Amino acid sequence: MSKDLVIDGLVKRFGDTAAVDGIDLRVRPGEFLTLLGPSGCGKTTTLRCIAGLELPTAGEISFNGRIFAAPERAVFVPPDKRRIGMVFQSYALWPHMTVRANVGYPLKMAKVPRAELRERVHEMLGRVGLANRADEMAVSLSGGQQQRVALARAMASRPELLLFDEPLSNLDAKLRYQLRDEIRGLHDQLGTTSVYVTHDQEEAIALSDRIVVMNAGRIEQIGPPRELYSRPASAFVADFMGYQNILPGVVAEVEAGQHVVRVDGSTLTVTVPGPPPGPAGAPASVAFRASAVRLDRPPNEPATEIRAAVLRSTYLGRTLNLLVEADGVTLRTQLDEGALAQLGPELPAPGDVVTVHLPARLVVPLAPSGVPALAGTGDAPAKTSLD
């Protein structure tokens, strides 16, 4: 019997609007999977359907071989019968209860024996570093501490499936960084299957085994963090993963092991590794990060040389951000400390003309507009590093 979380053809409509529009997804036991996307993309609705807080319009959801929802067969398991844990954005703590009582309440409702209840509450509060705050009122704690209470409460029942609905979005940057590491650590210690929702790509990269990028109720791309970071398959994913330069164009030339794309509305061309998406004249969009652009030509590898006029220069100490224009095309570049050292004391200013180089290996070819990105639902790969 499969222990996967399986989502098959999930649809959720609100009136005439499809918030989720035919999602197929398989989450492996012990995997940490993140649903990533902007507001309105369907990620939270998908999570709420898994939790039983929304009734799907169509499709099927099952976990560990047990069907949670299948509207065509009139099957719907209520949230309290799914034996899953959920951590909300708003903490959702009972304000009249102590920390201990908040964590123990779901166990009390499940009629867990008193001695076992006390043991589990003590264990969970120890794991989140709040054992010494057990008898304080939960709402008297800081935001980060309240979220730890919510984590402990969700995990106290030892669920095999744990859901997170943007749990860090109400916290400041330092707390978010600290708690995301704690969430991943607890996931690894307890061996749960986790599904996490966020709009923060850095958070998704730091936490996930795989990331599902969603757009308009559909899956745009699925993959491990490094794959989505370095090889986005569409302009939407590239934009969401922080690519500052996304240029539509057409195939201009085809060469051995690479091709050249001419940017729409200009004579600017960019060398791209790999085979083209079609013959000369076929649509071919490309993307690259601002940090990919460099002052020196890389030795022994293909690169595009670009002469551009500086529109704006922003010095940030360790980096210099330049907004430049080449043949009517606006590009964003970011020079690091090594490049700044080459410039000497005088930094480029608006009106200056600079020559920069774009290594072909740092240019990402994108699926043409209207062509869906590749999305896989196979075995989850091991956690990967960006190093």
C-alpha positions in Angstrom: 0.0 0.0 0.0 1.4 3.4 -1.0 2.1 5.8 1.8 2.3 8.8 -0.5 0.1 11.9 -0.4 -1.5 11.7 -3.8 -3.5 14.5 -5.4 -5.2 13.5 -8.7 -7.0 16.0 -10.9 -7.8 18.4 -8.0 -10.2 21.2 -9.0 -11.6 23.8 -6.6 -14.0 26.4 -7.9 -15.5 29.4 -6.2 -18.4 30.3 -8.4 -17.1 30.6 -12.0 -13.5 31.0 -10.8 -11.1 28.0 -10.7 -8.8 28.6 -7.7 -7.2 25.2 -8.4 -7.5 23.9 -11.9 -6.5 20.2 -12.3 -3.5 19.6 -10.2 -1.7 16.2 -10.2 0.9 15.8 -7.4 2.6 13.0 -5.5 4.4 13.6 -2.2 6.7 10.9 -1.0 6.9 9.7 2.7 9.3 11.9 4.7 9.5 14.5 1.9 9.4 18.3 2.5 7.5 19.8 -0.4 6.7 23.5 -0.8 4.0 25.1 -2.8 5.4 28.4 -4.0 3.7 31.2 -5.9 2.1 34.7 -5.7 -1.1 35.5 -4.0 -4.1 34.0 -5.8 -2.1 31.2 -7.5 -4.0 28.4 -5.7 -1.3 27.2 -3.2 -3.3 27.9 0.0 -6.5 26.5 -1.5 -4.6 23.3 -2.4 -3.3 23.1 1.2 -6.8 23.7 2.6 -8.2 20.9 0.4 -5.6 18.5 1.8 -6.4 19.6 5.3 -10.2 19.2 4.8 -10.9 22.9 5.3 -12.2 23.1 1.7 -14.4 20.6 -0.2 -12.9 20.0 -3.7 -15.0 20.5 -6.7 -13.5 17.5 -8.5 -10.5 15.1 -8.3 -9.2 13.0 -5.5 -6.9 13.3 -2.5 -5.5 10.3 -0.6 -2.8 9.7 2.0 -1.3 6.5 3.2 -3.8 4.6 1.0 -6.8 6.3 2.6 -9.0 8.5 0.5 -9.5 12.0 2.1 -11.7 13.5 -0.6 -13.4 12.2 -3.8 -16.4 14.3 -4.6 -17.4 12.2 -7.6 -17.8 9.3 -5.2 -19.3 11.4 -2.4 -16.3 10.8 -0.1 -15.1 13.5 2.3 -13.2 12.9 5.5 -13.6 15.8 7.9 -10.4 17.6 9.2 -10.5 16.1 12.7 -10.6 12.5 11.2 -7.6 12.9 8.9 -5.0 12.7 11.7 -2.8 15.4 10.3 -1.2 18.5 11.9 -1.5 22.0 10.6 0.4 25.2 11.5 -1.4 28.4 10.6 0.0 31.9 9.7 -2.0 33.5 12.6 -0.8 30.9 15.2 -4.5 30.1 16.1 -3.7 29.7 19.8 -6.4 29.6 22.5 -5.9 32.9 24.3 -7.4 31.8 27.6 -5.0 28.8 27.9 -1.5 28.3 29.1 1.3 27.1 26.7 0.9 23.6 28.2 -2.8 23.6 27.8 -2.6 24.8 24.2 -0.2 22.0 23.2 -2.2 19.3 25.1 -5.7 20.3 24.0 -5.8 18.2 20.8 -4.5 15.2 22.7 -7.1 15.7 25.4 -9.8 15.8 22.7 -8.4 12.6 21.3 -8.7 11.0 24.8 -5.0 10.3 25.1 -4.3 8.9 28.6 -3.2 11.7 31.0 0.3 10.3 31.7 1.0 10.0 28.0 -0.4 13.4 27.3 1.9 15.0 29.9 4.9 13.1 28.4 4.1 14.2 24.8 3.5 17.9 25.8 6.8 18.0 27.7 8.7 16.3 24.8 7.3 18.8 22.2 7.9 21.8 24.3 11.4 20.6 24.9 11.9 20.3 21.1 10.8 23.9 20.5 12.8 25.3 23.4 9.8 26.3 25.6 9.8 23.7 28.4 10.4 26.5 30.9 7.4 28.6 29.7 4.8 25.8 29.9 2.7 27.4 32.6 2.6 30.9 31.1 -0.3 32.2 29.1 0.3 31.5 25.4 -0.6 35.0 24.3 1.9 36.6 26.7 4.8 35.2 24.6 6.5 36.9 21.6 5.4 36.2 18.1 8.2 33.8 17.5 7.5 31.9 20.7 3.8 31.7 19.9 4.6 30.2 16.6 6.8 27.6 18.4 3.8 26.8 20.6 1.7 26.3 17.4 4.5 24.0 16.0 4.5 21.9 19.2 0.7 21.6 19.2 0.7 20.4 15.6 3.4 17.8 16.3 2.1 16.6 19.7 -0.3 14.1 18.1 2.7 12.7 16.1 1.0 13.1 12.7 2.5 11.5 9.6 1.5 14.5 7.6 2.2 18.1 8.6 0.8 21.1 6.8 2.2 24.7 7.0 0.2 27.7 5.8 2.8 30.6 5.5 3.7 30.2 9.2 6.6 32.7 9.1 5.1 35.6 7.2 4.1 37.5 10.4 7.6 37.4 11.9 10.6 39.7 11.4 13.5 38.7 9.1 15.8 37.4 11.9 13.0 35.3 13.4 12.0 33.9 10.0 15.6 32.8 9.4 15.8 31.1 12.8 12.5 29.4 12.7 12.8 28.0 9.2 15.9 26.2 10.3 14.0 24.8 13.3 11.1 23.7 11.2 13.4 21.8 8.8 15.2 20.3 11.8 12.0 19.1 13.4 10.8 17.7 10.1 14.0 15.6 9.8 13.9 14.5 13.5 10.3 13.3 13.4 10.3 11.9 9.9 7.0 13.5 9.0 5.8 14.3 5.5 5.5 18.1 5.2 3.7 20.3 2.8 4.5 24.0 3.2 3.0 27.1 1.5 4.9 30.3 1.0 5.4 33.2 -1.5 9.0 33.6 -0.4 11.4 31.9 -2.8 14.4 32.1 -0.4 12.3 30.4 2.3 11.3 27.7 -0.2 14.8 27.1 -1.3 16.1 26.8 2.3 13.4 24.3 3.4 12.5 22.1 0.6 13.3 18.8 -1.0 11.2 19.8 -3.9 9.4 23.0 -4.9 6.1 23.3 -6.8 5.7 26.7 -8.5 2.1 27.5 -9.0 0.4 30.0 -11.3 -3.3 30.7 -11.9 -4.4 27.5 -10.2 -2.0 25.2 -12.1 1.5 23.8 -11.6 4.1 25.7 -13.6 7.2 23.6 -12.7 8.3 21.0 -10.1 11.8 20.3 -9.1 14.5 20.4 -6.4 15.6 23.9 -5.2 18.8 24.0 -7.3 17.0 23.0 -10.5 14.4 25.7 -10.1 17.0 28.3 -9.1 19.4 27.6 -11.9 17.1 26.2 -14.7 13.7 27.7 -14.6 11.6 26.4 -17.5 9.4 29.4 -18.2 9.4 33.2 -17.9 6.9 33.0 -15.0 9.2 30.7 -13.0 12.3 32.7 -13.9 10.7 35.9 -12.7 9.5 34.3 -9.5 12.9 32.8 -8.8 14.6 36.2 -9.0 15.9 36.5 -12.6 16.2 40.2 -13.3 16.6 39.9 -17.1 13.9 38.0 -19.1 14.1 38.7 -22.8 11.8 37.5 -25.5 13.2 37.0 -29.0 13.7 34.6 -31.9 16.4 32.1 -33.0 18.9 34.0 -35.1 21.6 31.4 -35.6 22.2 27.7 -34.9 25.8 26.6 -34.1 27.4 23.5 -32.8 26.3 23.0 -29.2 24.7 26.4 -28.9 22.4 28.9 -30.6 22.0 32.7 -30.8 18.8 34.5 -29.9 18.0 38.0 -31.2 16.1 40.1 -28.7 12.7 41.4 -30.0 12.8 45.0 -31.2 16.5 45.2 -31.4 19.7 43.9 -33.0 21.0 42.7 -29.6 21.9 39.0 -29.7 22.6 36.6 -26.9 24.5 33.3 -27.1 22.7 30.4 -25.5 24.0 26.9 -24.7 22.3 23.8 -26.1 20.1 23.2 -29.1 17.5 25.8 -30.1 13.7 25.4 -29.5 13.2 25.5 -33.3 14.6 26.6 -36.6 15.8 30.2 -37.4 13.0 32.6 -36.7 11.3 30.4 -34.0 10.3 32.1 -30.7 13.1 31.8 -28.1 13.1 33.6 -24.8 16.1 33.8 -22.5 16.8 34.7 -18.9 19.8 35.6 -16.8 20.5 37.1 -13.4 22.0 40.6 -13.0 25.0 38.9 -11.3 25.8 36.9 -14.4 27.1 39.9 -16.3 30.8 40.6 -15.9 33.3 43.2 -17.0 36.0 40.8 -18.3 35.5 38.3 -21.1 35.7 34.8 -19.7 38.5 32.8 -21.2 37.9 29.7 -23.3 34.1 29.8 -23.2 31.5 31.5 -25.4 30.1 34.8 -24.2 28.1 37.7 -25.5 29.8 41.1 -25.6 27.4 44.0 -25.0 28.1 47.8 -25.4 25.6 49.6 -23.2 24.9 53.1 -21.9 24.5 53.5 -18.1 21.0 54.8 -17.1 21.4 54.4 -13.4 24.3 53.5 -11.0 23.6 52.4 -7.4 26.6 51.7 -5.2 25.8 49.3 -2.3 29.3 48.8 -0.8 30.0 45.2 -1.7 28.1 45.4 -5.1 27.3 48.0 -7.8 23.9 47.8 -9.5 23.8 49.2 -13.0 20.7 49.8 -15.1 22.0 49.9 -18.7 20.5 50.2 -22.2 21.8 48.3 -25.2 20.1 49.1 -28.6 16.8 50.0 -26.8 16.9 46.9 -24.5 17.1 47.7 -20.8 19.3 45.3 -18.8 20.0 45.0 -15.0 23.6 44.1 -14.0 25.2 43.6 -10.6 29.0 43.8 -10.2 30.6 42.2 -7.2 33.7 43.2 -5.2 36.1 41.7 -7.7 34.6 43.6 -10.6 34.6 46.8 -8.6 38.3 46.4 -8.0 38.9 46.4 -11.7 37.0 49.7 -12.1 39.3 51.7 -9.8 38.2 54.7 -7.9 35.8 56.0 -10.6 32.5 54.2 -10.8 30.3 54.2 -14.0 27.8 57.1 -13.9 24.7 57.8 -15.9 25.6 58.6 -19.5 28.8 56.5 -19.5 29.2 53.7 -22.0 30.4 50.3 -20.6 31.4 47.0 -22.2 30.1 43.9 -20.4 30.2 40.2 -21.1 27.5 37.6 -20.6 28.8 34.0 -20.4 26.6 31.6 -22.4 26.6 29.0 -19.6 24.7 31.5 -17.3 22.0 32.2 -19.9 18.8 30.1 -19.4 16.6 29.2 -22.4 12.9 29.4 -21.5 9.8 27.7 -22.9 8.1 29.8 -25.5 5.0 31.7 -24.2 2.0 29.4 -24.0 4.0 26.2 -23.8 3.7 24.7 -20.3 6.9 24.0 -18.3 7.9 20.5 -17.6 6.4 19.2 -14.3 7.3 15.8 -12.7 5.7 13.8 -10.0 8.2 11.0 -9.7 10.5 10.1 -6.9 11.6 13.0 -4.7 15.4 13.7 -4.9 17.5 14.2 -1.9 17.8 17.7 -0.4 20.3 19.7 -2.4 22.5 22.6 -1.7 23.0 25.8 -3.7 26.7 25.7 -3.1 
